[in-house]
Every structure is written in structure tokens, then in C-alpha cells.
């Protein structure tokens, strides 16, 4: 079976994009294709990357986003941010951007392949933070920070790519009105406010950087238990469900990271200690487990090498359970299984009957899938089904003491949104109040 997108990209080979000829297809995204381009003015010059918007004439929103990316790249001149060499339109009207071609590996792959210890991994992230802070200082939030958008060159220099969904903080109402549940994003690195369709700020990028920090430290050796505690405190602050409790921008996160490398106590750890002391004074006795302390403990355990092995095994077991469920779901989606007119919705609904049986005795896996089902149904406007899955996910999370600390607040916020969309604002407010008391 032919792929229409691939065929369309192949037809573009040999076309001219300004002074550049498209000589090879490099990558494909949701709304565009990236080609390797040759500069016809100087064939010996290094090849470039040419991003071409697909179906531009039929997608006004994609055109606006493409224009924003062009303007953003033109405004951000930084050695660690991919630059803009040229822009224009193909003869058929589709716009294109010409950028330096960055040859290298994803930042997480680079760290893993070279078996880097924790310090050089943090130094790479510090360089990324410098690039992101440059964007923040120019009023730009990237909104899609993830390993595949950060390539490390053969010289060991990280370069930040793809400002396709970036937002200017001084944006008008039209740009700010992008619907959250439908907005382009990568769920694993997306902040709660992105997933819930709420306003994004530099703290949104900080959340993604916190997730990236956890990803890069996975498998790295830390010199001491003290450092592991500090990394855990920084991750917990950066990935807090509430933006106001995170580092305010990438520069602030970088300060915490530098403090640890310099043997100093980072602000994140100081804030945690302050919160513990305040809790002790309020209650007149030691706090056994505040929400913040629980988050720190959970993250610190996963950073500890011994416990990391158990965590990896747990992830494998979870993965097998989820894989089994997906195999059955996809089996139902094969031609003829549910009839010729079967839709994705019908396939998902049919697979629901297997949820409880498949994940019996595996609350961690079931909670993940239930949360995914809840979000998908919310995207489809099926509020009652979304509510059912999200409530079940919250119950299951309570059964797993070391469940990811950011998941419960996110699931609660998503359930609040679902209740509000059903015209039940009082229940939504009560749910939020109960969650705050539980902390």
C-alpha cells in the first residue's frame, strides 16, 4: 500500500526552493516535510535542511504557525538554536524555511551511547537551558522541548530545533486561543497546563526540561547520595503540577543545576527544607510525609542505582501488560474485525471490556491506560466516558505508593476540566479543594 505523504514528498525531489534544490527527503512531521537542500549558488557548500509546509493552501492555521516559526527563528540568534538562512514559497505557493542541517544524535541517545556519567549530562542540559533562556528573554516559549528536538553534534554541542509550536508571550488573542486538547504537543513532555488547554508561560518549558533532566539521569551514576537528593529536589520543583511552584524560567533551573555541580545546596532543596520546617511548626510534630516530601522520595528512589533496577523491572512488567492490551486492540482494528465501517472510537470502545481483566493485579498499568482513555475521550468530547476512566485512574493511583508524583495532580485537573465541561463547576471546585487538602 502506498503512502500518500511519502509519494507527495517524493514528487517534490528536484524542485527548487529559492536558491536551493531539494535532493533528498529527510523527515516528515504532522504538517510538513524536511528535505536535504543543495545550494545551487555554491554546490560545494554544506547541504542545508529545507522545511516545506504540506497542503498549505487548505490549512490557514498551519500557515500561521509556519509564519510564526519563521519570525521566531529570525528573531532568535543564538549559537545553540538552529538559525534561519532563507525563506520563501515554492512555485505552487507552499512556504519553505531553509536552516543549517544539524548532523548529530538525540541528546538522550548521545548520553546513552557514550555512557556519560551524570556531570557531562548535566553540562549538556545546562547548554540547552542557556538556549531556552535566550528564547525566554526574547518572549518566546518553545512548548515542545523533547530529546528529538535537541541534537548533539559530533563536536558535542547541543542544538535546539523545531520552533513550530512556539508561542510569543506578547501574542494576540488569536494565537493564544489554540485549544489545549487539540494543540500539537508531545504528551510525555507536555506540562499539565498544556494538556488542559490553559495559558503557557516559561514555566511550561521548565516542566519539559525537568522531565528531560529525569530522562538524562536515568542510567547515569551519581557521585553521592547527597547529589541524588539534590537532583530529585530539582526535578520535583521543575515538574510541579502548579506552574507557580516551578522554577520561573530556564535560567533559574540552570542556577540550581550549577549549584549542585559546584557542591552547593540548590534553591530547590532549600525550599523543600523550608516547607518541612513550616509543616513541623504548624502541626507541632514532625511531618511524616508531605506531598513535596513524597514526590522527592519517589524520584530519589528511581535515581538510586539499586532501586533503579527494580524500577526498570517494574517498567518492563508494565510494558508487557500494556503491550498485550494494545495487541488485542489492534487485532480488533484489523479489516473486517468490527465491520467495514469500524472507526477508531468503535475500536477503543470494544477494547474497553478487556481493561479490568487485562490489568487485574496491575494497578500501575491500568491507571496509565485509564488516564490515556480519559484524555482521549475528553478530546472526543465524550465527557461521561472520560469521567469514568479518570475517576478509576485516581483510585488505582492510590494503590501504588510510588506512582509518578505528577500524575495524580494532572489526572485530578483533567477530571476537573471534564466536570466543568459537563456543567458541574461546583463538583469540579470541590474536587480541587479535596486534592489540596490531601497534600
NUMILO-276052 format. One line per 10 residues: number of its first residue (from 1); for each residue x, y, z of N, C-alpha, C, O. Coordinates in steps of 0.1 Angstrom, whole numbers. Layout:
N
NUM> X/Y/Z/X/Y/Z/X/Y/Z/X/Y/Z; ... $
//
This chain:
439
1> 9/-12/0/0/0/0/9/12/0/18/13/8; 6/22/-9/14/34/-10/10/44/1/-1/44/6; 20/52/5/18/62/15/16/76/8/26/80/2; 4/82/8/2/95/1/12/105/4/17/113/-4; 16/106/18/25/116/22/39/114/16/46/123/11; 43/101/16/56/98/11/57/100/-4/66/106/-9; 46/97/-11/45/99/-25/46/114/-29/53/118/-38; 39/122/-21/39/136/-23/53/142/-21/58/151/-28; 60/137/-10/74/142/-7/83/138/-18/92/145/-22; 81/125/-24/90/121/-35/88/130/-47/98/132/-54 $
11> 76/134/-49/74/143/-61/80/156/-60/83/163/-70; 83/160/-47/90/173/-45/105/173/-48/111/183/-49; 111/161/-48/125/160/-50/129/166/-64/122/163/-74; 139/174/-64/143/180/-76/138/194/-78/142/202/-86; 127/198/-70/122/211/-70/132/221/-65/141/218/-57; 130/234/-69/138/245/-64/130/252/-53/118/255/-54; 137/255/-42/132/263/-31/141/275/-30/151/275/-23; 138/285/-38/147/297/-39/160/292/-45/160/287/-56; 171/294/-38/184/291/-44/188/276/-41/199/272/-44; 179/269/-35/182/255/-31/174/245/-39/163/247/-42 $
21> 180/233/-42/174/222/-48/171/211/-38/180/208/-30; 159/206/-37/156/195/-28/161/182/-33/156/177/-44; 171/176/-27/178/165/-32/175/152/-25/177/141/-30; 169/152/-13/166/140/-5/156/143/5/156/154/11; 147/134/8/137/136/19/143/131/32/148/120/33; 143/140/42/149/138/55/140/133/66/143/124/73; 128/140/67/119/137/78/105/142/74/104/150/65; 95/137/81/81/141/79/75/144/93/77/137/102; 68/155/94/61/159/106/46/159/103/41/155/93; 38/165/113/24/165/112/19/173/100/9/170/94 $
31> 26/185/97/21/194/87/31/197/76/28/205/67; 43/191/77/53/195/68/64/184/66/64/174/73; 72/186/56/83/177/53/96/184/54/97/196/51; 107/177/57/120/183/58/129/176/47/130/164/47; 136/184/39/144/179/28/158/183/30/161/193/37; 167/175/24/181/180/23/182/189/11/177/185/0; 188/201/12/189/210/1/203/213/-3/212/213/6; 205/215/-16/218/218/-21/218/233/-26/209/237/-34; 227/241/-22/228/255/-26/234/255/-40/246/253/-42; 225/259/-50/230/260/-64/239/271/-66/246/271/-77 $
41> 240/281/-57/250/291/-59/264/287/-56/274/292/-62; 265/276/-48/278/271/-44/276/256/-41/275/253/-29; 277/248/-51/275/233/-49/284/227/-39/281/216/-33; 295/233/-36/305/228/-26/301/231/-12/307/226/-3; 291/240/-11/287/245/3/280/233/10/275/224/4; 281/233/24/274/223/31/259/222/28/253/233/25; 253/210/28/239/209/25/231/215/36/236/217/47; 219/219/34/210/225/44/197/217/46/195/207/39; 190/221/55/176/215/58/166/224/53/166/236/56; 157/219/45/146/228/40/133/222/44/129/211/41 $
51> 125/230/52/112/226/57/101/232/48/101/244/46; 93/223/43/82/227/34/69/224/40/67/212/45; 60/233/41/47/231/46/38/223/36/38/226/24; 32/213/41/24/204/33/9/209/33/4/214/43; 3/209/21/-11/213/19/-13/227/25/-23/229/32; -5/236/22/-6/249/28/-18/257/24/-24/264/32; -23/255/12/-34/263/7/-47/259/14/-56/267/13; -48/247/20/-60/243/26/-60/244/41/-70/240/48; -49/249/47/-48/249/62/-43/263/66/-31/265/67; -52/272/69/-48/285/73/-41/285/87/-32/293/89 $
61> -45/276/96/-39/276/109/-24/271/108/-15/277/114; -22/261/99/-8/257/97/1/268/90/12/269/94; -5/275/82/2/287/75/6/297/86/17/302/86; -3/300/95/0/310/106/11/305/115/20/312/118; 10/291/118/21/286/127/34/286/120/44/288/126; 34/283/107/47/283/99/53/297/98/65/298/100; 44/307/97/49/321/96/55/325/110/65/332/111; 48/320/121/53/323/134/67/316/136/76/323/142; 69/304/131/82/297/132/92/305/125/104/307/130; 89/310/113/99/318/105/103/331/113/114/334/114 $
71> 93/338/118/96/350/125/103/348/138/112/355/142; 100/337/145/107/333/157/122/330/155/130/335/162; 124/322/145/138/318/142/146/330/137/158/332/140; 140/339/130/147/352/126/150/360/137/161/367/137; 142/360/148/145/369/160/155/363/170/161/370/178; 156/349/169/165/343/179/178/339/173/180/329/167; 188/347/176/201/344/171/210/340/183/213/347/192; 212/327/183/220/320/194/227/309/188/222/301/180; 240/306/193/248/295/187/242/281/189/245/272/182; 233/280/199/227/267/202/213/266/198/206/256/201 $
81> 208/275/190/195/275/184/196/275/169/203/283/163; 190/265/162/191/264/148/187/278/141/177/283/145; 195/282/132/192/295/126/184/295/113/181/284/108; 180/306/109/172/307/96/181/313/86/186/324/87; 183/306/75/191/310/64/183/318/53/188/327/47; 171/313/50/163/319/40/148/314/41/146/304/48; 139/320/35/125/316/35/119/321/22/124/329/15; 108/315/19/101/319/6/90/309/3/84/303/13; 86/308/-9/75/299/-13/78/292/-26/85/297/-35; 74/279/-27/76/271/-39/67/277/-50/58/285/-47 $
91> 69/273/-62/60/278/-73/46/275/-71/37/283/-76; 42/264/-63/28/261/-61/22/269/-49/11/267/-45; 31/277/-43/26/286/-32/29/281/-18/27/288/-8; 34/268/-16/37/263/-3/50/270/2/60/271/-4; 49/275/15/61/282/21/72/272/25/69/260/28; 84/277/25/95/269/30/104/277/38/105/289/38; 112/270/47/122/276/55/135/269/53/135/256/51; 146/276/52/159/270/50/168/272/62/169/283/67; 173/261/68/180/262/80/193/253/79/194/245/70; 203/256/87/215/247/87/211/233/89/202/230/98 $
101> 217/224/83/215/210/85/223/205/97/236/205/96; 217/201/108/224/197/120/225/182/120/215/174/120; 238/177/119/240/163/119/245/159/133/255/164/138; 237/150/139/241/145/153/230/136/158/221/131/151; 231/133/171/222/123/177/213/130/187/217/141/192; 201/125/189/193/130/200/201/130/213/210/122/215; 197/140/221/205/142/234/205/130/243/215/126/249; 193/123/244/193/111/252/201/99/246/208/92/253; 200/98/233/208/88/226/223/90/228/231/81/230; 227/103/226/241/106/227/246/102/241/257/97/243 $
111> 239/105/252/243/102/265/244/87/267/253/82/274; 234/80/262/234/65/264/245/59/256/252/50/262; 247/62/244/257/56/235/271/58/241/280/49/241; 274/70/246/287/74/251/288/71/266/299/73/272; 278/65/272/278/61/286/283/72/295/292/70/303; 278/84/293/282/96/300/278/95/315/267/91/318; 287/98/324/283/100/338/274/112/340/272/119/330; 270/114/352/260/125/354/265/139/351/258/147/346; 278/142/354/282/156/352/282/160/338/276/171/335; 287/153/328/286/158/314/272/158/309/269/166/300 $
121> 263/150/315/249/150/311/243/163/315/236/170/308; 246/167/328/241/180/333/247/191/326/240/201/323; 260/190/322/266/201/314/259/203/301/257/214/296; 255/192/294/247/193/282/234/200/284/230/209/277; 227/196/295/214/202/298/216/217/302/207/225/298; 227/221/308/230/235/311/231/243/298/226/254/297; 237/237/288/238/244/275/224/246/269/221/256/263; 216/235/270/202/236/265/194/247/272/187/255/266; 196/247/285/189/258/293/193/272/289/185/281/289; 206/273/285/211/286/280/203/290/268/199/302/266 $
131> 201/281/259/194/283/246/179/287/249/174/296/243; 173/279/258/159/281/261/157/294/268/148/301/266; 167/298/277/166/310/284/167/322/275/161/333/276; 175/320/264/177/331/254/163/333/248/159/344/245; 156/322/245/142/323/239/133/330/249/125/339/245; 134/326/262/125/332/272/128/347/273/119/355/275; 141/351/272/144/365/274/139/373/262/138/385/263; 136/366/251/130/373/239/115/371/238/109/373/228; 109/366/249/95/365/250/89/353/242/78/353/237; 97/342/241/93/330/233/93/318/242/103/316/249 $
141> 82/311/242/81/298/249/81/287/238/73/287/228; 90/277/239/92/267/229/80/258/228/75/255/217; 76/252/239/64/244/241/65/230/235/55/222/235; 76/226/230/78/212/225/92/207/228/98/201/219; 97/210/240/111/205/243/111/190/246/103/185/254; 119/183/238/120/168/240/133/164/233/139/171/226; 137/152/236/150/147/231/152/148/216/163/152/211; 141/145/208/142/146/193/144/160/188/147/161/176; 141/170/196/142/184/192/155/190/197/158/202/196; 164/181/203/177/186/207/188/176/202/189/165/207 $
151> 195/180/192/205/172/186/219/176/191/222/188/192; 227/166/194/241/168/199/250/165/187/250/154/181; 258/175/182/266/174/171/278/165/174/281/162/185; 286/162/163/298/153/165/308/160/174/317/154/180; 307/174/175/316/181/183/311/182/198/318/188/206; 300/176/201/294/176/214/286/188/218/284/191/230; 281/195/208/274/207/210/259/205/208/255/201/197; 251/207/218/236/205/216/230/217/209/234/229/211; 221/214/200/214/224/192/199/222/193/194/211/191; 192/233/196/178/233/198/171/235/185/174/245/178 $
161> 161/226/182/154/226/169/139/229/171/134/229/182; 132/230/160/118/230/158/110/239/167/106/235/178; 109/251/163/100/261/170/86/262/163/80/273/164; 82/251/158/69/251/150/57/253/159/47/259/153; 57/250/172/46/253/180/49/263/191/42/265/201; 60/270/189/64/281/199/54/292/199/47/294/190; 54/299/211/44/309/213/52/322/218/60/321/227; 48/333/213/53/346/218/44/350/230/32/349/230; 51/354/241/44/358/253/35/371/251/26/373/258; 39/378/240/31/390/237/21/387/226/16/396/219 $
171> 17/374/224/8/370/213/-5/376/215/-10/379/226; -12/378/204/-26/383/205/-35/372/208/-31/361/210; -48/375/209/-58/366/213/-59/354/203/-62/343/208; -57/357/190/-58/346/181/-48/335/183/-52/323/182; -36/339/186/-25/328/188/-28/321/201/-25/309/202; -32/329/211/-34/323/224/-46/314/225/-47/306/235; -54/314/215/-67/307/216/-66/292/211/-76/285/210; -53/287/208/-52/274/204/-58/264/215/-54/266/226; -66/255/211/-73/246/220/-63/237/226/-55/230/218; -62/235/239/-52/227/246/-53/213/242/-42/207/239 $
181> -65/207/242/-65/192/240/-62/189/225/-58/177/223; -63/198/216/-60/195/202/-47/201/198/-43/199/186; -40/209/206/-28/216/203/-17/205/200/-16/195/207; -8/208/191/3/199/188/12/199/201/16/209/206; 16/187/205/24/186/217/29/171/218/24/162/211; 39/169/227/43/155/230/39/152/244/45/158/254; 29/144/246/23/142/260/33/139/271/31/144/282; 43/131/268/53/128/279/60/140/284/63/141/296; 62/150/276/70/162/280/61/174/281/65/185/285; 48/172/279/38/183/280/35/186/294/32/177/302 $
191> 34/199/298/30/202/311/15/201/313/7/200/304; 11/200/326/-4/199/329/-12/210/322/-23/208/317; -6/222/322/-14/233/317/-16/232/302/-26/236/296; -5/226/295/-7/223/281/-18/213/278/-26/215/269; -17/202/286/-27/192/284/-41/196/287/-51/191/281; -42/206/296/-56/211/299/-60/223/292/-71/229/294; -52/228/282/-55/239/274/-55/252/281/-62/262/277; -46/253/291/-45/266/299/-33/274/294/-25/269/286; -32/287/298/-21/295/292/-7/289/295/-5/283/306; 2/291/286/15/286/287/25/298/290/23/309/285 $
201> 35/295/298/45/305/302/59/299/301/60/287/298; 69/306/305/83/300/305/83/287/315/91/278/312; 74/287/325/74/276/334/69/263/327/72/252/331; 62/265/315/58/253/307/71/247/302/72/234/302; 80/254/297/93/248/292/101/243/303/108/232/301; 100/249/315/107/243/327/103/229/330/111/221/333; 89/227/329/84/214/331/90/204/322/95/193/327; 91/207/309/97/198/300/112/195/302/117/184/301; 119/206/306/133/204/310/134/195/322/144/188/323; 125/196/332/125/188/343/124/173/340/131/164/345 $
211> 114/170/330/112/157/326/125/152/318/129/141/319; 131/161/310/143/158/303/155/155/312/162/146/310; 155/162/323/166/160/333/164/146/339/174/139/340; 152/142/342/150/129/348/154/118/337/160/108/341; 151/121/325/154/111/314/169/110/313/174/99/311; 176/121/313/191/121/311/198/114/323/208/108/321; 192/116/335/199/110/347/196/95/348/203/88/355; 186/90/341/183/76/341/194/68/336/198/69/324; 200/59/344/211/51/339/225/58/342/235/51/340; 225/70/346/238/77/349/242/74/364/233/73/372 $
221> 255/74/366/259/72/380/261/86/387/267/95/381; 256/88/399/258/100/406/269/97/417/269/87/423; 278/107/419/289/105/428/285/103/443/292/96/450; 273/108/447/270/106/461/254/106/463/247/111/454; 250/101/474/236/102/478/231/116/479/220/119/476; 240/125/484/237/139/485/233/145/472/223/152/470; 241/142/461/238/147/448/224/142/443/216/149/437; 222/129/446/209/123/441/197/130/448/187/132/441; 199/133/460/188/140/467/186/154/461/175/158/459; 197/161/458/196/174/451/189/173/438/180/181/434 $
231> 193/163/429/187/161/416/172/159/418/164/164/411; 169/150/428/155/147/430/147/160/434/135/162/429; 153/168/442/146/181/446/144/190/434/133/196/433; 154/191/426/153/199/414/142/194/404/134/202/399; 142/181/402/132/175/393/118/178/399/109/181/391; 116/176/412/103/177/418/98/192/417/86/194/414; 107/201/418/103/215/417/100/219/402/90/225/399; 109/214/393/107/217/379/94/211/373/88/217/364; 90/200/378/78/193/373/66/194/382/57/185/381; 66/204/390/54/206/399/42/208/391/42/214/380 $
241> 30/202/395/18/204/387/14/218/386/8/222/376; 17/227/396/13/241/395/25/249/390/36/249/396; 23/256/379/34/264/373/41/274/383/53/276/383; 33/280/392/38/290/402/48/284/412/56/291/418; 48/271/413/58/264/422/70/259/415/79/253/422; 71/261/402/83/256/395/93/267/394/91/278/399; 105/264/389/115/274/385/108/284/375/101/279/366; 109/297/377/102/306/368/106/306/354/99/309/345; 119/302/351/124/301/337/136/292/337/140/286/347; 141/290/325/152/280/323/164/285/330/172/277/334 $
251> 166/298/331/178/303/338/178/300/352/189/297/358; 167/300/359/165/297/373/168/282/375/175/278/385; 163/273/366/166/259/367/181/257/365/187/249/372; 188/264/356/202/263/354/210/266/366/220/260/369; 205/276/374/212/280/386/212/269/396/223/266/402; 201/262/397/201/251/406/210/240/402/217/233/410; 211/237/389/219/226/384/234/230/386/242/221/390; 238/243/384/252/247/386/255/246/401/266/241/404; 246/249/410/249/248/424/253/234/428/262/232/435; 246/224/422/249/210/426/263/207/421/271/200/428 $
261> 266/210/408/279/207/403/290/214/410/301/209/411; 287/226/416/297/233/424/297/229/438/305/235/446; 290/219/442/290/214/456/281/223/465/283/221/478; 273/231/460/264/240/468/250/234/469/246/225/462; 242/239/479/229/234/480/220/242/471/219/254/472; 212/236/462/204/243/453/191/249/460/187/244/470; 186/259/454/174/265/459/162/255/461/155/256/470; 161/246/452/150/236/453/151/228/466/141/226/472; 163/224/470/165/217/482/162/226/494/155/222/504; 166/239/493/163/248/504/148/250/506/143/251/517 $
271> 141/251/495/126/253/495/120/241/501/110/242/509; 125/229/498/119/217/504/121/217/519/112/214/527; 133/220/524/136/220/538/127/231/545/122/229/556; 125/242/538/117/253/544/103/248/546/96/250/556; 98/241/536/84/236/536/83/225/547/73/225/554; 93/217/549/92/207/560/92/214/574/84/210/583; 101/225/575/101/232/588/87/238/591/82/238/602; 81/244/580/68/251/582/58/240/586/49/243/594; 59/229/580/49/218/583/51/214/598/41/211/605; 63/213/603/65/209/616/60/219/626/54/216/636 $
281> 62/232/623/57/243/631/41/243/632/36/245/642; 35/240/621/20/241/620/14/229/628/4/231/635; 20/218/627/14/206/634/20/203/647/14/195/655; 31/210/651/37/207/664/44/194/665/47/190/676; 46/187/654/53/174/654/59/172/640/55/179/631; 68/163/639/74/161/626/64/157/616/55/149/618; 66/162/604/57/158/593/62/144/587/74/143/583; 54/134/588/58/121/583/59/121/568/69/116/563; 50/127/561/51/127/546/42/138/540/30/136/539; 48/149/537/41/160/530/41/156/515/48/147/511 $
291> 32/162/507/32/159/493/45/161/486/50/153/478; 52/172/490/65/175/484/75/164/488/83/160/480; 75/160/501/85/150/505/82/137/498/91/130/495; 70/134/496/66/121/490/71/122/475/76/112/470; 70/133/469/75/134/455/90/133/455/95/126/446; 97/139/464/111/138/464/116/124/467/125/119/460; 109/117/476/112/103/479/111/94/467/119/86/464; 100/96/460/97/88/448/108/90/437/112/80/432; 111/102/435/121/105/425/135/100/429/143/95/421; 138/103/442/151/99/447/153/84/446/164/79/443 $
301> 143/76/448/143/62/448/146/57/433/154/48/431; 140/64/424/143/59/410/157/63/405/162/58/396; 163/73/412/176/77/408/187/69/415/198/69/411; 183/61/425/192/53/432/195/40/424/185/34/419; 207/36/422/210/26/413/204/13/417/198/6/408; 204/9/429/197/-3/433/183/-3/430/177/-13/425; 176/7/435/161/8/433/158/10/418/148/6/413; 168/16/410/165/18/396/163/5/389/155/4/380; 171/-6/393/170/-19/387/155/-24/389/149/-29/380; 150/-22/402/137/-27/404/127/-19/396/117/-24/391 $
311> 129/-6/395/120/3/387/120/-1/373/110/-1/366; 132/-5/367/133/-10/353/125/-22/352/117/-24/342; 126/-32/361/118/-44/360/103/-41/361/95/-47/354; 99/-31/369/85/-28/371/80/-22/357/69/-25/353; 89/-13/351/85/-7/339/83/-18/328/74/-17/319; 92/-28/328/91/-39/318/78/-47/320/71/-50/311; 75/-50/333/62/-57/336/50/-48/331/41/-54/325; 51/-35/334/40/-26/330/39/-27/314/28/-27/309; 51/-26/308/51/-25/293/45/-38/287/38/-37/277; 48/-49/293/42/-62/288/27/-62/289/20/-65/280 $
321> 22/-57/301/7/-56/302/1/-47/292/-9/-51/286; 7/-35/291/2/-26/281/3/-31/267/-6/-29/259; 14/-38/264/16/-43/250/5/-53/247/0/-54/236; 2/-62/257/-8/-72/255/-21/-66/252/-29/-70/243; -24/-55/259/-37/-48/257/-37/-42/243/-47/-43/236; -26/-36/239/-26/-29/226/-27/-40/214/-33/-37/204; -21/-51/217/-21/-62/206/-36/-65/204/-40/-67/193; -43/-67/215/-58/-71/213/-65/-59/207/-74/-61/199; -62/-47/211/-69/-35/205/-66/-35/190/-76/-33/182; -54/-36/186/-50/-36/172/-56/-48/164/-60/-46/152 $
331> -57/-59/171/-63/-71/164/-78/-68/161/-83/-72/150; -85/-61/170/-98/-57/167/-99/-47/156/-109/-46/148; -88/-39/154/-89/-29/143/-85/-34/130/-86/-26/120; -82/-47/128/-79/-52/115/-91/-52/106/-102/-52/111; -89/-51/93/-101/-51/84/-110/-62/86/-107/-74/87; -123/-59/88/-134/-69/89/-137/-73/103/-147/-79/106; -128/-69/113/-130/-74/127/-142/-68/133/-150/-75/140; -145/-55/130/-157/-49/136/-166/-44/125/-175/-36/127; -164/-49/113/-172/-45/102/-165/-34/93/-155/-28/98; -170/-33/81/-163/-24/72/-163/-9/76/-154/-2/72 $
341> -173/-5/84/-174/9/88/-168/12/102/-171/22/108; -160/3/107/-155/5/121/-146/17/121/-139/20/112; -148/25/132/-140/37/134/-130/35/146/-131/25/153; -121/44/148/-112/44/159/-120/43/172/-117/36/182; -131/51/173/-139/52/185/-145/38/188/-145/34/199; -150/32/178/-156/18/180/-146/8/184/-148/0/193; -133/10/179/-123/0/183/-119/3/198/-117/-7/205; -118/15/202/-115/18/216/-126/13/225/-123/7/235; -138/15/221/-149/11/229/-149/-4/231/-152/-9/242; -147/-11/220/-147/-26/220/-136/-31/229/-138/-41/236 $
351> -124/-24/230/-113/-28/238/-115/-26/253/-109/-32/261; -125/-16/256/-127/-13/270/-131/-25/278/-128/-26/290; -138/-35/272/-143/-46/280/-131/-54/286/-133/-62/295; -120/-53/280/-108/-61/284/-100/-54/295/-91/-60/300; -103/-41/298/-94/-34/306/-92/-40/320/-81/-43/324; -103/-43/327/-102/-48/341/-95/-62/341/-87/-65/349; -99/-70/331/-93/-84/331/-78/-84/327/-70/-91/333; -75/-75/317/-61/-75/313/-52/-70/324/-41/-75/326; -56/-60/332/-48/-54/342/-51/-58/356/-48/-51/366; -57/-70/358/-60/-75/371/-47/-77/379/-38/-83/374 $
361> -47/-71/391/-35/-71/399/-23/-62/394/-12/-63/399; -26/-54/385/-15/-45/380/-21/-30/379/-23/-25/369; -23/-24/391/-29/-11/392/-21/0/385/-27/9/380; -8/-2/385/0/9/379/-2/9/364/-4/20/358; -3/-3/357/-5/-3/343/-19/2/340/-21/9/330; -29/-3/347/-43/0/345/-45/15/346/-52/21/339; -39/21/356/-40/36/359/-35/43/347/-41/53/342; -24/39/341/-18/46/329/-28/45/317/-31/55/311; -33/33/315/-42/32/304/-55/39/306/-61/46/297; -60/39/318/-73/46/321/-71/61/319/-80/67/314 $
371> -60/66/323/-57/80/322/-57/84/307/-62/94/303; -50/75/299/-50/77/284/-64/77/278/-67/85/270; -72/67/283/-86/66/278/-93/79/282/-101/84/274; -91/83/294/-99/95/299/-95/107/290/-104/115/286; -82/109/287/-78/121/279/-83/120/265/-88/130/259; -83/108/259/-88/106/246/-103/109/245/-107/115/235; -110/104/254/-125/106/254/-128/121/256/-137/126/251; -119/128/264/-121/142/266/-118/149/253/-126/159/249; -108/145/245/-105/151/232/-117/149/223/-120/158/214; -124/138/224/-135/135/216/-148/141/221/-159/140/214 $
381> -148/148/232/-160/154/238/-169/144/244/-181/147/246; -164/132/247/-173/122/254/-170/123/269/-162/115/275; -176/133/275/-173/137/289/-176/126/299/-168/124/308; -187/119/298/-191/109/308/-181/98/308/-177/93/318; -177/93/296/-168/82/295/-154/87/301/-147/79/308; -150/99/297/-138/104/303/-138/105/318/-128/101/324; -149/109/323/-150/110/338/-149/96/344/-142/95/354; -155/86/338/-155/73/344/-140/68/345/-136/62/355; -133/69/334/-119/64/333/-110/72/343/-101/66/349; -112/85/343/-103/93/352/-105/91/366/-96/90/374 $
391> -118/89/370/-120/86/384/-114/72/388/-109/71/399; -115/62/379/-109/49/382/-94/50/382/-88/44/391; -88/59/374/-74/60/374/-69/66/387/-59/62/393; -77/76/393/-73/82/406/-74/71/417/-65/71/426; -84/63/417/-85/52/427/-73/43/426/-67/39/436; -69/39/414/-58/30/412/-45/36/416/-36/29/422; -43/49/414/-31/56/417/-29/55/433/-17/55/437; -39/56/440/-38/55/455/-33/41/459/-28/40/470; -34/31/451/-30/18/454/-15/16/451/-9/6/455; -9/26/445/5/24/441/13/35/448/13/47/443 $
401> 20/32/459/27/42/467/37/50/459/40/62/463; 44/44/449/55/52/442/51/55/428/59/56/419; 38/57/426/33/62/413/39/76/410/41/83/419; 42/79/397/48/91/393/41/103/400/29/104/399; 48/111/408/42/122/416/34/132/409/25/138/414; 37/134/396/30/144/389/17/139/383/8/147/378; 15/126/383/3/120/376/-10/123/383/-20/127/376; -10/122/396/-23/124/404/-28/139/402/-40/140/399; -19/149/404/-24/162/402/-29/165/388/-40/171/386; -22/159/378/-26/161/364/-40/154/361/-49/160/355 $
411> -41/142/366/-54/135/364/-65/142/371/-76/142/366; -63/147/383/-73/155/390/-77/167/382/-89/170/381; -67/175/377/-70/187/369/-78/183/357/-87/191/353; -74/172/350/-82/168/338/-96/165/342/-105/168/334; -98/158/353/-111/154/357/-119/167/361/-131/168/358; -113/177/367/-120/190/369/-125/196/356/-136/201/355; -116/196/346/-120/201/333/-132/194/327/-141/200/322; -132/181/328/-143/173/323/-156/176/331/-166/177/324; -155/178/344/-167/181/351/-172/195/347/-184/197/346; -163/204/346/-167/218/341/-174/218/328/-184/225/326 $
421> -169/210/319/-175/209/305/-189/202/306/-196/204/297; -191/195/316/-205/189/318/-214/198/326/-225/194/329; -210/210/329/-218/220/336/-219/217/351/-229/219/357; -208/212/356/-208/208/371/-196/215/378/-187/209/383; -196/228/378/-185/236/383/-183/234/398/-172/234/403; -194/232/405/-192/230/420/-185/217/423/-176/217/432; -188/207/416/-181/194/418/-167/195/414/-158/190/421; -164/203/404/-150/205/400/-142/212/410/-131/209/413; -149/223/416/-142/231/426/-140/222/439/-129/223/445; -150/214/442/-149/206/454/-138/195/452/-130/192/462 $
431> -136/190/440/-125/181/438/-112/187/439/-103/181/445; -111/199/434/-98/207/436/-95/209/450/-83/208/455; -105/213/458/-103/215/472/-99/203/480/-90/203/489; -105/192/476/-101/179/483/-87/175/480/-80/170/488; -83/178/467/-69/174/463/-59/183/471/-49/178/475; -62/196/473/-53/205/480/-52/200/495/-41/201/501; -64/196/501/-63/192/515/-55/179/516/-49/177/527; -56/171/506/-49/158/507/-33/160/506/-26/151/511; -29/171/501/-15/174/501/-9/178/515/2/180/516 $
//
